[in-house]
Amino acid sequence: MDSQFSDIRKEYKKGKLTRNTISENPFEQFARWLNDALHCGENEPTAMIVATVSPDGRPSTRTVLLKGVENGKLIFFTNYESRKGRQLTANPYISLSFVWHKLERQVHIEGKAEKCTPQESDAYFSTRPYKSRIGARISPQSHVISSRMEIIRAFVKEAARLTGQTVPRPDNWGGFAVTPTRFEFWQGRESRLHDRFQYTLHEEKSVSGLSCPNSEKWEINRLAP
Ligand SMILES: Cc1cc2nc3c(=O)[nH]c(=O)nc-3n(C[C@H](O)[C@H](O)[C@H](O)COP(=O)(O)O)c2cc1C
């Protein structure tokens, strides 16, 4: 069935972003905008689109929930044997996108993902609701299953097996921590003349040519809409 949506058109008028008001630090800018999203009535303000790439260079995307920003890394949790988990294990380059429609804003982040430590994954897993912990144990995420009943049976069986016990985190489930090398902040403006600022990372070199920790320098540039 053919469809036409060409008459759906909105002007974006809710805000603006300028070089004078944007933070020098992209994490600070991200924190400001995420905080706005958390308080504006957005349905899932921490939801982000995660893009990964297959070994033959084909991209794929899906939504996950951001669970924290710690020591300059963005953290999310998933099944390491899912499609995204396998792709990230083979190729850690990743792209994340947040869209906050109520604010007419989006943020893109590019970087590298690494697995969280088992201790970090355990700490988050233990805060999940009981049924989510059982679900993580029995779902072979992204693999073909015969029916919904197969998963429900596995869930009931595992819940019965673990009655009265702490539900342990399965080894194939845990966090990924993303270290960004690029941020882009986009604020919709009238007549499609949107504001866009990108931050790109340049590591400052010491005299010996070795890069020092904590000497990251972010270059900020305005981009054409
Ligand atoms: C709002 C929303 C939040 C989600 N959060 C997560 C999440 O935090 N972790 C996760 O593994 N999947 C999450 N999902 C499901 C994923 O989008 C996806 O279906 C699943 O992870 C399998 O993806 P893959 O086959 O590409 O690996 C979420 C989906 C939606 C719509």
The ligand as an SDF file (V2000), in Angstrom:
LIG
                    3D

 31 33  0  0  0  0  0  0  0  0999 V2000
   11.7710    1.7480   25.0980 C   0  0  0  0  0  0  0  0  0  0  0  0
   12.6000    0.4910   24.9040 C   0  0  0  0  0  0  0  0  0  0  0  0
   13.5990    0.1880   25.8110 C   0  0  0  0  0  0  0  0  0  0  0  0
   14.3730   -0.9570   25.6560 C   0  0  0  0  0  0  0  0  0  0  0  0
   15.3970   -1.1850   26.5230 N   0  0  0  0  0  0  0  0  0  0  0  0
   16.2150   -2.2430   26.3230 C   0  0  0  0  0  0  0  0  0  0  0  0
   17.3840   -2.4060   27.1290 C   0  0  0  0  0  0  0  0  0  0  0  0
   17.7060   -1.5920   28.0100 O   0  0  0  0  0  0  0  0  0  0  0  0
   18.1680   -3.4970   26.8860 N   0  0  0  0  0  0  0  0  0  0  0  0
   17.8720   -4.4000   25.8920 C   0  0  0  0  0  0  0  0  0  0  0  0
   18.6140   -5.3650   25.7370 O   0  0  0  0  0  0  0  0  0  0  0  0
   16.7910   -4.2490   25.1010 N   0  0  0  0  0  0  0  0  0  0  0  0
   15.9640   -3.1830   25.2860 C   0  0  0  0  0  0  0  0  0  0  0  0
   14.8770   -2.9980   24.4600 N   0  0  0  0  0  0  0  0  0  0  0  0
   14.6280   -4.0020   23.3860 C   0  0  0  0  0  0  0  0  0  0  0  0
   15.5800   -3.7010   22.2030 C   0  0  0  0  0  0  0  0  0  0  0  0
   15.1010   -2.6050   21.4450 O   0  0  0  0  0  0  0  0  0  0  0  0
   15.7820   -4.9120   21.2770 C   0  0  0  0  0  0  0  0  0  0  0  0
   14.5510   -5.4020   20.8130 O   0  0  0  0  0  0  0  0  0  0  0  0
   16.5440   -6.0530   21.9450 C   0  0  0  0  0  0  0  0  0  0  0  0
   17.5890   -5.5820   22.7790 O   0  0  0  0  0  0  0  0  0  0  0  0
   17.1340   -7.0030   20.9040 C   0  0  0  0  0  0  0  0  0  0  0  0
   17.9570   -6.2650   20.0300 O   0  0  0  0  0  0  0  0  0  0  0  0
   19.0190   -6.9520   19.0350 P   0  0  0  0  0  0  0  0  0  0  0  0
   18.3570   -8.1870   18.4820 O   0  0  0  0  0  0  0  0  0  0  0  0
   19.2890   -5.9390   17.9870 O   0  0  0  0  0  0  0  0  0  0  0  0
   20.2310   -7.2800   19.8580 O   0  0  0  0  0  0  0  0  0  0  0  0
   14.1020   -1.8460   24.5800 C   0  0  0  0  0  0  0  0  0  0  0  0
   13.0920   -1.5390   23.6610 C   0  0  0  0  0  0  0  0  0  0  0  0
   12.3680   -0.3710   23.8090 C   0  0  0  0  0  0  0  0  0  0  0  0
   11.3190   -0.0180   22.7890 C   0  0  0  0  0  0  0  0  0  0  0  0
  1  2  1  0
  2  3  1  0
  2 30  2  0
  3  4  2  0
  4  5  1  0
  4 28  1  0
  5  6  2  0
  6  7  1  0
  6 13  1  0
  7  8  2  0
  7  9  1  0
  9 10  1  0
 10 11  2  0
 10 12  1  0
 12 13  2  0
 13 14  1  0
 14 15  1  0
 14 28  1  0
 15 16  1  0
 16 17  1  0
 16 18  1  0
 18 19  1  0
 18 20  1  0
 20 21  1  0
 20 22  1  0
 22 23  1  0
 23 24  1  0
 24 25  2  0
 24 26  1  0
 24 27  1  0
 28 29  2  0
 29 30  1  0
 30 31  1  0
M  END
$$$$
